[in-house]
Amino acid sequence: MKGAHVVIRTRTDTTLFIEVTCPMCQDVTDVAASWPGYEAWMRGAYIQDALPQTSPEQREALLTGYCSGCQQEIFGTEDCG
């Protein structure tokens, strides 16, 4: 599903401003990501390595499209106790 829900709104020399639309609720998550990191992810790098400055919720939105509210509904919370 990588990229099916993603629209790159603007780009500077170093940063992409990405809009991700949730397939469940249609809410939009805005993500600012480094351009080199985004390219590395598109070439196959692990997203957490390529885009470490983004939150886990933002990375999940990029991967699956789900907004943080729907992520919570689908995945719940995990106790690592």
N, CA, C and O atoms as CSV, one atom per row, in Angstrom:
chain,resi,resn,atom,element,x,y,z
A,1,MET,N,N,0.825,-1.194,0.000
A,1,MET,CA,C,0.000,0.000,0.000
A,1,MET,C,C,0.867,1.254,0.000
A,1,MET,O,O,0.341,2.364,-0.072
A,2,LYS,N,N,2.153,1.099,0.078
A,2,LYS,CA,C,3.076,2.222,0.152
A,2,LYS,C,C,2.800,3.234,-0.953
A,2,LYS,O,O,2.897,2.923,-2.140
A,3,GLY,N,N,2.448,4.468,-0.534
A,3,GLY,CA,C,2.277,5.543,-1.482
A,3,GLY,C,C,0.879,5.743,-2.042
A,3,GLY,O,O,0.612,6.790,-2.631
A,4,ALA,N,N,-0.027,4.778,-1.882
A,4,ALA,CA,C,-1.359,4.877,-2.486
A,4,ALA,C,C,-2.184,6.008,-1.893
A,4,ALA,O,O,-3.096,6.511,-2.548
A,5,HIS,N,N,-1.887,6.413,-0.683
A,5,HIS,CA,C,-2.672,7.386,0.058
A,5,HIS,C,C,-1.887,8.669,0.305
A,5,HIS,O,O,-2.320,9.516,1.086
A,6,VAL,N,N,-0.751,8.819,-0.345
A,6,VAL,CA,C,0.191,9.909,-0.070
A,6,VAL,C,C,0.202,10.907,-1.217
A,6,VAL,O,O,0.254,10.537,-2.390
A,7,VAL,N,N,0.150,12.201,-0.843
A,7,VAL,CA,C,0.291,13.273,-1.822
A,7,VAL,C,C,1.397,14.194,-1.326
A,7,VAL,O,O,1.324,14.705,-0.209
A,8,ILE,N,N,2.407,14.407,-2.136
A,8,ILE,CA,C,3.461,15.351,-1.779
A,8,ILE,C,C,2.965,16.736,-2.170
A,8,ILE,O,O,2.784,17.039,-3.349
A,9,ARG,N,N,2.749,17.569,-1.157
A,9,ARG,CA,C,2.179,18.898,-1.395
A,9,ARG,C,C,3.221,19.914,-1.844
A,9,ARG,O,O,3.011,20.635,-2.819
A,10,THR,N,N,4.332,19.972,-1.139
A,10,THR,CA,C,5.401,20.895,-1.520
A,10,THR,C,C,6.743,20.249,-1.208
A,10,THR,O,O,6.832,19.287,-0.445
A,11,ARG,N,N,7.773,20.798,-1.812
A,11,ARG,CA,C,9.130,20.287,-1.600
A,11,ARG,C,C,10.100,21.448,-1.603
A,11,ARG,O,O,10.027,22.338,-2.450
A,12,THR,N,N,11.008,21.428,-0.644
A,12,THR,CA,C,12.145,22.341,-0.676
A,12,THR,C,C,13.357,21.494,-1.071
A,12,THR,O,O,13.205,20.333,-1.449
A,13,ASP,N,N,14.536,22.062,-0.985
A,13,ASP,CA,C,15.742,21.290,-1.319
A,13,ASP,C,C,15.953,20.118,-0.374
A,13,ASP,O,O,16.537,19.105,-0.758
A,14,THR,N,N,15.479,20.252,0.866
A,14,THR,CA,C,15.763,19.222,1.864
A,14,THR,C,C,14.532,18.596,2.503
A,14,THR,O,O,14.656,17.581,3.188
A,15,THR,N,N,13.345,19.168,2.302
A,15,THR,CA,C,12.156,18.717,3.022
A,15,THR,C,C,10.973,18.509,2.092
A,15,THR,O,O,10.735,19.289,1.170
A,16,LEU,N,N,10.237,17.436,2.359
A,16,LEU,CA,C,8.960,17.190,1.686
A,16,LEU,C,C,7.838,17.452,2.675
A,16,LEU,O,O,7.957,17.115,3.853
A,17,PHE,N,N,6.767,18.041,2.215
A,17,PHE,CA,C,5.577,18.219,3.020
A,17,PHE,C,C,4.511,17.311,2.418
A,17,PHE,O,O,4.019,17.539,1.313
A,18,ILE,N,N,4.173,16.279,3.179
A,18,ILE,CA,C,3.359,15.174,2.670
A,18,ILE,C,C,2.000,15.170,3.351
A,18,ILE,O,O,1.893,15.402,4.556
A,19,GLU,N,N,0.967,14.904,2.567
A,19,GLU,CA,C,-0.396,14.776,3.065
A,19,GLU,C,C,-0.812,13.320,2.898
A,19,GLU,O,O,-0.749,12.770,1.799
A,20,VAL,N,N,-1.240,12.698,3.998
A,20,VAL,CA,C,-1.639,11.298,3.980
A,20,VAL,C,C,-3.119,11.228,4.350
A,20,VAL,O,O,-3.505,11.699,5.420
A,21,THR,N,N,-3.947,10.655,3.493
A,21,THR,CA,C,-5.377,10.535,3.748
A,21,THR,C,C,-5.705,9.145,4.267
A,21,THR,O,O,-5.380,8.141,3.634
A,22,CYS,N,N,-6.352,9.095,5.424
A,22,CYS,CA,C,-6.696,7.833,6.066
A,22,CYS,C,C,-7.767,7.105,5.253
A,22,CYS,O,O,-8.791,7.700,4.918
A,23,PRO,N,N,-7.548,5.826,4.929
A,23,PRO,CA,C,-8.534,5.086,4.145
A,23,PRO,C,C,-9.804,4.735,4.933
A,23,PRO,O,O,-10.821,4.366,4.344
A,24,MET,N,N,-9.742,4.850,6.255
A,24,MET,CA,C,-10.917,4.521,7.069
A,24,MET,C,C,-11.825,5.722,7.292
A,24,MET,O,O,-13.036,5.648,7.079
A,25,CYS,N,N,-11.222,6.839,7.727
A,25,CYS,CA,C,-12.044,7.981,8.150
A,25,CYS,C,C,-11.849,9.221,7.280
A,25,CYS,O,O,-12.557,10.212,7.454
A,26,GLN,N,N,-10.910,9.178,6.357
A,26,GLN,CA,C,-10.578,10.279,5.448
A,26,GLN,C,C,-9.904,11.462,6.125
A,26,GLN,O,O,-9.730,12.502,5.490
A,27,ASP,N,N,-9.515,11.342,7.406
A,27,ASP,CA,C,-8.736,12.400,8.047
A,27,ASP,C,C,-7.376,12.495,7.375
A,27,ASP,O,O,-6.869,11.519,6.820
A,28,VAL,N,N,-6.802,13.676,7.433
A,28,VAL,CA,C,-5.513,13.915,6.795
A,28,VAL,C,C,-4.439,14.072,7.864
A,28,VAL,O,O,-4.620,14.803,8.837
A,29,THR,N,N,-3.328,13.382,7.675
A,29,THR,CA,C,-2.144,13.527,8.516
A,29,THR,C,C,-1.086,14.240,7.699
A,29,THR,O,O,-0.749,13.810,6.596
A,30,ASP,N,N,-0.559,15.339,8.243
A,30,ASP,CA,C,0.515,16.073,7.576
A,30,ASP,C,C,1.850,15.618,8.143
A,30,ASP,O,O,2.028,15.527,9.358
A,31,VAL,N,N,2.785,15.334,7.245
A,31,VAL,CA,C,4.111,14.860,7.649
A,31,VAL,C,C,5.163,15.692,6.925
A,31,VAL,O,O,5.108,15.862,5.707
A,32,ALA,N,N,6.121,16.207,7.690
A,32,ALA,CA,C,7.297,16.855,7.102
A,32,ALA,C,C,8.434,15.844,7.198
A,32,ALA,O,O,8.755,15.369,8.287
A,33,ALA,N,N,9.035,15.521,6.077
A,33,ALA,CA,C,10.081,14.500,6.044
A,33,ALA,C,C,11.258,14.997,5.225
A,33,ALA,O,O,11.103,15.815,4.319
A,34,SER,N,N,12.431,14.494,5.557
A,34,SER,CA,C,13.606,14.890,4.772
A,34,SER,C,C,13.508,14.265,3.382
A,34,SER,O,O,13.111,13.111,3.223
A,35,TRP,N,N,13.879,15.054,2.393
A,35,TRP,CA,C,13.844,14.569,1.016
A,35,TRP,C,C,14.806,13.393,0.824
A,35,TRP,O,O,14.409,12.389,0.233
A,36,PRO,N,N,16.059,13.476,1.299
A,36,PRO,CA,C,16.962,12.325,1.137
A,36,PRO,C,C,16.444,11.080,1.871
A,36,PRO,O,O,16.584,9.964,1.373
A,37,GLY,N,N,15.851,11.271,3.045
A,37,GLY,CA,C,15.310,10.138,3.788
A,37,GLY,C,C,14.139,9.491,3.074
A,37,GLY,O,O,14.029,8.266,3.036
A,38,TYR,N,N,13.264,10.310,2.509
A,38,TYR,CA,C,12.118,9.790,1.764
A,38,TYR,C,C,12.594,8.987,0.551
A,38,TYR,O,O,12.068,7.912,0.264
A,39,GLU,N,N,13.589,9.517,-0.153
A,39,GLU,CA,C,14.148,8.786,-1.295
A,39,GLU,C,C,14.747,7.449,-0.858
A,39,GLU,O,O,14.569,6.433,-1.530
A,40,ALA,N,N,15.458,7.457,0.274
A,40,ALA,CA,C,16.051,6.215,0.785
A,40,ALA,C,C,14.953,5.198,1.100
A,40,ALA,O,O,15.097,4.017,0.785
A,41,TRP,N,N,13.875,5.640,1.710
A,41,TRP,CA,C,12.754,4.751,2.017
A,41,TRP,C,C,12.146,4.188,0.726
A,41,TRP,O,O,11.845,2.997,0.648
A,42,MET,N,N,11.972,5.027,-0.263
A,42,MET,CA,C,11.410,4.578,-1.532
A,42,MET,C,C,12.325,3.553,-2.210
A,42,MET,O,O,11.852,2.701,-2.963
A,43,ARG,N,N,13.631,3.633,-1.946
A,43,ARG,CA,C,14.584,2.681,-2.520
A,43,ARG,C,C,14.720,1.413,-1.685
A,43,ARG,O,O,15.459,0.503,-2.060
A,44,GLY,N,N,14.004,1.342,-0.542
A,44,GLY,CA,C,13.990,0.101,0.224
A,44,GLY,C,C,14.535,0.150,1.628
A,44,GLY,O,O,14.528,-0.866,2.322
A,45,ALA,N,N,15.010,1.303,2.072
A,45,ALA,CA,C,15.487,1.405,3.454
A,45,ALA,C,C,14.307,1.264,4.410
A,45,ALA,O,O,13.173,1.599,4.067
A,46,TYR,N,N,14.585,0.769,5.603
A,46,TYR,CA,C,13.545,0.729,6.626
A,46,TYR,C,C,13.129,2.157,6.950
A,46,TYR,O,O,13.971,3.046,7.086
A,47,ILE,N,N,11.817,2.368,7.073
A,47,ILE,CA,C,11.311,3.719,7.274
A,47,ILE,C,C,11.852,4.344,8.554
A,47,ILE,O,O,12.131,5.543,8.575
A,48,GLN,N,N,12.008,3.556,9.634
A,48,GLN,CA,C,12.511,4.109,10.887
A,48,GLN,C,C,13.973,4.542,10.764
A,48,GLN,O,O,14.417,5.420,11.503
A,49,ASP,N,N,14.721,3.941,9.849
A,49,ASP,CA,C,16.099,4.351,9.607
A,49,ASP,C,C,16.158,5.552,8.668
A,49,ASP,O,O,16.968,6.459,8.856
A,50,ALA,N,N,15.297,5.548,7.660
A,50,ALA,CA,C,15.310,6.613,6.653
A,50,ALA,C,C,14.697,7.911,7.162
A,50,ALA,O,O,15.137,8.997,6.784
A,51,LEU,N,N,13.681,7.801,8.019
A,51,LEU,CA,C,12.955,8.986,8.494
A,51,LEU,C,C,12.881,9.007,10.023
A,51,LEU,O,O,11.784,9.003,10.581
A,52,PRO,N,N,14.028,9.028,10.708
A,52,PRO,CA,C,14.007,8.968,12.179
A,52,PRO,C,C,13.400,10.208,12.845
A,52,PRO,O,O,12.991,10.148,14.005
A,53,GLN,N,N,13.339,11.326,12.122
A,53,GLN,CA,C,12.798,12.551,12.699
A,53,GLN,C,C,11.276,12.546,12.757
A,53,GLN,O,O,10.683,13.413,13.399
A,54,THR,N,N,10.637,11.588,12.101
A,54,THR,CA,C,9.178,11.489,12.151
A,54,THR,C,C,8.767,10.599,13.318
A,54,THR,O,O,9.530,9.735,13.752
A,55,SER,N,N,7.558,10.816,13.820
A,55,SER,CA,C,7.060,10.016,14.942
A,55,SER,C,C,6.641,8.636,14.445
A,55,SER,O,O,6.405,8.453,13.251
A,56,PRO,N,N,6.547,7.665,15.350
A,56,PRO,CA,C,6.057,6.347,14.933
A,56,PRO,C,C,4.671,6.416,14.281
A,56,PRO,O,O,4.395,5.677,13.336
A,57,GLU,N,N,3.810,7.292,14.778
A,57,GLU,CA,C,2.470,7.441,14.192
A,57,GLU,C,C,2.537,7.999,12.774
A,57,GLU,O,O,1.788,7.569,11.897
A,58,GLN,N,N,3.442,8.962,12.551
A,58,GLN,CA,C,3.596,9.513,11.198
A,58,GLN,C,C,4.150,8.460,10.249
A,58,GLN,O,O,3.707,8.363,9.105
A,59,ARG,N,N,5.114,7.670,10.715
A,59,ARG,CA,C,5.673,6.618,9.857
A,59,ARG,C,C,4.606,5.578,9.528
A,59,ARG,O,O,4.533,5.109,8.392
A,60,GLU,N,N,3.786,5.215,10.497
A,60,GLU,CA,C,2.703,4.254,10.238
A,60,GLU,C,C,1.712,4.833,9.234
A,60,GLU,O,O,1.206,4.117,8.371
A,61,ALA,N,N,1.437,6.136,9.349
A,61,ALA,CA,C,0.545,6.783,8.378
A,61,ALA,C,C,1.136,6.685,6.973
A,61,ALA,O,O,0.416,6.400,6.016
A,62,LEU,N,N,2.437,6.920,6.845
A,62,LEU,CA,C,3.078,6.796,5.533
A,62,LEU,C,C,3.016,5.365,5.011
A,62,LEU,O,O,2.818,5.146,3.816
A,63,LEU,N,N,3.183,4.394,5.904
A,63,LEU,CA,C,3.179,2.989,5.498
A,63,LEU,C,C,1.791,2.477,5.141
A,63,LEU,O,O,1.616,1.806,4.123
A,64,THR,N,N,0.805,2.792,5.975
A,64,THR,CA,C,-0.525,2.182,5.821
A,64,THR,C,C,-1.624,3.164,5.452
A,64,THR,O,O,-2.669,2.773,4.933
A,65,GLY,N,N,-1.381,4.447,5.725
A,65,GLY,CA,C,-2.391,5.457,5.488
A,65,GLY,C,C,-3.230,5.774,6.704
A,65,GLY,O,O,-3.910,6.800,6.725
A,66,TYR,N,N,-3.206,4.926,7.721
A,66,TYR,CA,C,-4.084,5.128,8.865
A,66,TYR,C,C,-3.633,6.294,9.739
A,66,TYR,O,O,-2.460,6.401,10.096
A,67,CYS,N,N,-4.594,7.176,10.081
A,67,CYS,CA,C,-4.317,8.289,10.989
A,67,CYS,C,C,-4.102,7.740,12.400
A,67,CYS,O,O,-4.358,6.563,12.654
A,68,SER,N,N,-3.638,8.579,13.307
A,68,SER,CA,C,-3.330,8.098,14.658
A,68,SER,C,C,-4.570,7.578,15.372
A,68,SER,O,O,-4.475,6.600,16.114
A,69,GLY,N,N,-5.741,8.205,15.170
A,69,GLY,CA,C,-6.971,7.720,15.794
A,69,GLY,C,C,-7.355,6.333,15.309
A,69,GLY,O,O,-7.728,5.480,16.114
A,70,CYS,N,N,-7.270,6.096,14.015
A,70,CYS,CA,C,-7.593,4.782,13.464
A,70,CYS,C,C,-6.524,3.764,13.817
A,70,CYS,O,O,-6.833,2.587,14.003
A,71,GLN,N,N,-5.259,4.198,13.913
A,71,GLN,CA,C,-4.207,3.290,14.368
A,71,GLN,C,C,-4.542,2.783,15.759
A,71,GLN,O,O,-4.414,1.592,16.039
A,72,GLN,N,N,-4.978,3.697,16.641
A,72,GLN,CA,C,-5.340,3.314,17.994
A,72,GLN,C,C,-6.511,2.335,17.989
A,72,GLN,O,O,-6.514,1.355,18.735
A,73,GLU,N,N,-7.496,2.605,17.148
A,73,GLU,CA,C,-8.670,1.737,17.052
A,73,GLU,C,C,-8.293,0.337,16.529
A,73,GLU,O,O,-8.798,-0.671,17.024
A,74,ILE,N,N,-7.420,0.287,15.547
A,74,ILE,CA,C,-7.035,-0.988,14.930
A,74,ILE,C,C,-6.056,-1.747,15.811
A,74,ILE,O,O,-6.263,-2.923,16.111
A,75,PHE,N,N,-4.991,-1.073,16.224
A,75,PHE,CA,C,-3.884,-1.755,16.892
A,75,PHE,C,C,-3.953,-1.706,18.406
A,75,PHE,O,O,-3.331,-2.535,19.071
A,76,GLY,N,N,-4.702,-0.746,18.979
A,76,GLY,CA,C,-4.748,-0.594,20.424
A,76,GLY,C,C,-3.408,-0.166,20.962
A,76,GLY,O,O,-2.586,0.394,20.237
A,77,THR,N,N,-3.189,-0.429,22.228
A,77,THR,CA,C,-1.899,-0.116,22.835
A,77,THR,C,C,-1.237,-1.419,23.238
A,77,THR,O,O,-1.893,-2.436,23.467
A,78,GLU,N,N,0.059,-1.357,23.317
A,78,GLU,CA,C,0.824,-2.543,23.662
A,78,GLU,C,C,1.568,-2.286,24.968
A,78,GLU,O,O,2.328,-1.324,25.075
A,79,ASP,N,N,1.351,-3.141,25.952
A,79,ASP,CA,C,2.093,-3.038,27.211
A,79,ASP,C,C,3.343,-3.868,27.086
A,79,ASP,O,O,3.283,-5.067,26.814
A,80,CYS,N,N,4.459,-3.240,27.283
A,80,CYS,CA,C,5.749,-3.937,27.164
A,80,CYS,C,C,6.343,-4.190,28.542
A,80,CYS,O,O,7.564,-4.181,28.702
A,81,GLY,N,N,5.514,-4.409,29.512
A,81,GLY,CA,C,5.761,-4.532,30.829
A,81,GLY,C,C,6.759,-5.007,31.646
A,81,GLY,O,O,6.633,-4.953,32.870
